[in-house]
Amino acid sequence: MNGDWLIRGRDGRLSVYLASDGAVLCRAERTPGGPWDAPRTVGGPQKVHAVLAVGHGPDGYGHLASWRSTVKGEAGVVHSTHYRPLLAPLDWVPVGHPDKKGARTGVPAVAVDAQGRAHVFVRSSTGALGMAAQKEKGGWDPWRDLKGEGIVAEPAAVTGESGCVEVYAVGTGGLHYWRQREPGSPPVLEETLDVTVRRGTLRALATSAEHTTLFFTDASGDIHAWRPGDKPVAVLPAAGPGPVAAIRCELDGHDCTLLAQRSASGRVAFAAYPTEQESAGAWWTESGPQLPDDAEVALALDHENRVAAATLSPSTGRLLLTRRKDEPGLALRAWLEV
C-alpha cells in the first residue's frame, strides 16, 4: 500500500483500506470513536491487482487507485472515490495506462488538490513518471509524461497547504521532485537531489504554508528529512526497513511532526519533534505487541483531533488500533484488535 491508508472522513469516522485477494477492502468505525464494521469490498465486483494507493482530499473523501487486468498480459489503472466511511465507494473507473497500453508498470501514488481532483502518478515502462488528473467537471485528462529518468519504485505524492500537488520519486541521479506552480497546472520537475535512497522508504508530508517535507532512508540506514531548495537533514536511525508514517499534531501545545515505523523488533516505534526543527532531536519509543513481518503502520487524527495509530497485516487482515491518552506527552492507550 502506498499513502495514508488510515484516514478520517468528513463525518469524523476513521476508516482503513487493504488490498487482498483481487479486491480492496475497507473497514470503518460505525460511529466516531466507536466499534468497527466488518471488512467490505471497495469498487464493486471487478478484480484488481494486489497494489493500492490511497489519497485523502481536503473534503474528507478517500481516493483509491490500483491496477486491473484488461487483455492478456496488459493492465490499466483504475480509480474509486469513497465519500463517507459507511457508504459504498464508487465502482472502479478506468484511468488508462501511462504508455496507452501495456503491462503493469509500478505501484501508483495519489494526491488530491484543493478542488478535490485526484492526481494519479505511476512510472511508465521507460522509467519516466506519468500522471493522470481528474477534470473539474468529471472524467480524466489524458496521461502526461512528467519526464524524469529511471524511476525504480513507487512515488510519494502530497498536497501542500497551498492546495498544489507535489510528488517525489527515486530515479537516475537520485531523488526527483515535481510540483505544480499553480492549481490545475501540470507538475514540473524542479530539482534532483544526488543521494542514495533505500527503495520503498519515501513518505511526504505538508509541514508549513511554504513547504512539504520528504522523509526517506538513505544507504546508511538513517531517516532524513528533505525540503526542496535545502539540504536533507538526518533525523534519526531508521527503526526498521520500511517507510515511516508521518503526521503533524499538537503535543503539549506545540506543532510537532510524529513519525511511526515497524521496528526491527517487530513492535511499533514512535518519535516526535517540533515541525521543521529536526535539529531539536528525536528518538524512538516502542509500543504494542510484536507484529508480522508484513505489518504496516499508519497515523491519523481522530474526531477529537487525537493521534490514532493503526497496524494492519495484509497476510492476516489483523487490525490493531491505539489512540493518545488525555495526558501530557505521547502516552498511548493499550493496543486493541478491531
C-alpha positions, 0 to 999 in steps of 0.5 A, spaced: 500 500 500 502 506 498 499 513 502 495 514 508 491 508 508 488 510 515 484 516 514 478 520 517 472 522 513 468 528 513 463 525 518 469 524 523 469 516 522 476 513 521 476 508 516 482 503 513 483 500 506 487 493 504 488 490 498 487 482 498 485 477 494 483 481 487 479 486 491 480 492 496 477 492 502 475 497 507 473 497 514 470 503 518 468 505 525 460 505 525 460 511 529 466 516 531 470 513 536 466 507 536 466 499 534 468 497 527 464 494 521 466 488 518 471 488 512 467 490 505 469 490 498 471 497 495 469 498 487 464 493 486 465 486 483 471 487 478 478 484 480 484 488 481 491 487 482 494 486 489 497 494 489 493 500 492 494 507 493 490 511 497 489 519 497 485 523 502 482 530 499 481 536 503 473 534 503 474 528 507 473 523 501 478 517 500 481 516 493 483 509 491 487 507 485 490 500 483 491 496 477 486 491 473 487 486 468 484 488 461 487 483 455 492 478 456 498 480 459 496 488 459 493 492 465 490 499 466 489 503 472 483 504 475 480 509 480 474 509 486 472 515 490 469 513 497 465 519 500 463 517 507 466 511 511 459 507 511 457 508 504 459 504 498 465 507 494 464 508 487 465 502 482 472 502 479 473 507 473 478 506 468 484 511 468 488 508 462 495 506 462 501 511 462 504 508 455 496 507 452 497 500 453 501 495 456 503 491 462 503 493 469 508 498 470 509 500 478 505 501 484 501 508 483 501 514 488 495 519 489 494 526 491 488 530 491 488 538 490 484 543 493 478 542 488 478 535 490 481 532 483 485 526 484 492 526 481 494 519 479 502 518 478 505 511 476 512 510 472 511 508 465 515 502 462 521 507 460 522 509 467 519 516 466 513 518 471 506 519 468 500 522 471 493 522 470 488 528 473 481 528 474 477 534 470 473 539 474 467 537 471 468 529 471 472 524 467 480 524 466 485 528 462 489 524 458 496 521 461 502 526 461 509 524 461 512 528 467 519 526 464 524 524 469 529 518 468 529 511 471 524 511 476 525 504 480 519 504 485 513 507 487 512 515 488 510 519 494 505 524 492 502 530 497 498 536 497 501 542 500 497 547 504 497 551 498 492 546 495 498 544 489 500 537 488 507 535 489 510 528 488 517 525 489 520 519 486 527 515 486 530 515 479 537 516 475 541 521 479 537 520 485 531 523 488 526 527 483 521 532 485 515 535 481 510 540 483 505 544 480 506 552 480 499 553 480 492 549 481 490 545 475 497 546 472 501 540 470 507 538 475 514 540 473 520 537 475 524 542 479 530 539 482 534 532 483 537 531 489 544 526 488 543 521 494 542 514 495 535 512 497 533 505 500 527 503 495 520 503 498 522 508 504 519 515 501 513 518 505 511 526 504 508 530 508 505 538 508 509 541 514 508 549 513 504 554 508 511 554 504 513 547 504 512 539 504 517 535 507 520 528 504 522 523 509 526 517 506 532 512 508 538 513 505 544 507 504 546 508 511 540 506 514 538 513 517 531 517 516 532 524 513 528 529 512 528 533 505 525 540 503 526 542 496 531 548 495 535 545 502 539 540 504 536 533 507 537 533 514 538 526 518 533 525 523 534 519 526 536 511 525 531 508 521 527 503 526 526 498 521 526 497 513 520 500 511 517 507 510 515 511 516 508 514 517 508 521 518 503 526 521 503 533 524 499 534 531 499 538 537 503 535 543 503 539 549 501 545 545 506 545 540 506 543 532 510 537 532 511 532 526 510 524 529 513 519 525 511 511 526 515 505 523 515 497 524 521 496 528 526 491 527 523 488 533 517 487 530 513 492 535 511 499 533 516 505 534 514 512 535 518 519 535 516 526 535 519 533 534 517 540 533 515 541 525 521 543 521 526 543 527 529 536 526 535 539 529 531 539 536 532 531 536 528 525 536 528 518 538 524 512 538 519 509 543 516 502 542 509 500 543 504 494 542 505 487 541 510 484 536 507 484 529 508 480 522 513 481 518 508 484 513 505 489 518 504 496 516 503 502 520 499 508 519 497 515 523 491 519 523 487 524 527 481 522 530 474 526 531 477 529 537 483 531 533 487 525 537 493 521 534 490 514 532 495 509 530 493 503 526 497 496 524 494 492 519 497 485 516 495 484 509 497 476 510 492 476 516 487 482 515 489 483 523 487 490 525 490 493 531 488 500 533 491 505 539 489 512 540 493 518 545 491 518 552 488 525 555 495 526 558 501 530 557 506 527 552 505 521 547 502 516 552 498 511 548 492 507 550 493 499 550 493 496 543 486 493 541 484 488 535 478 491 531 
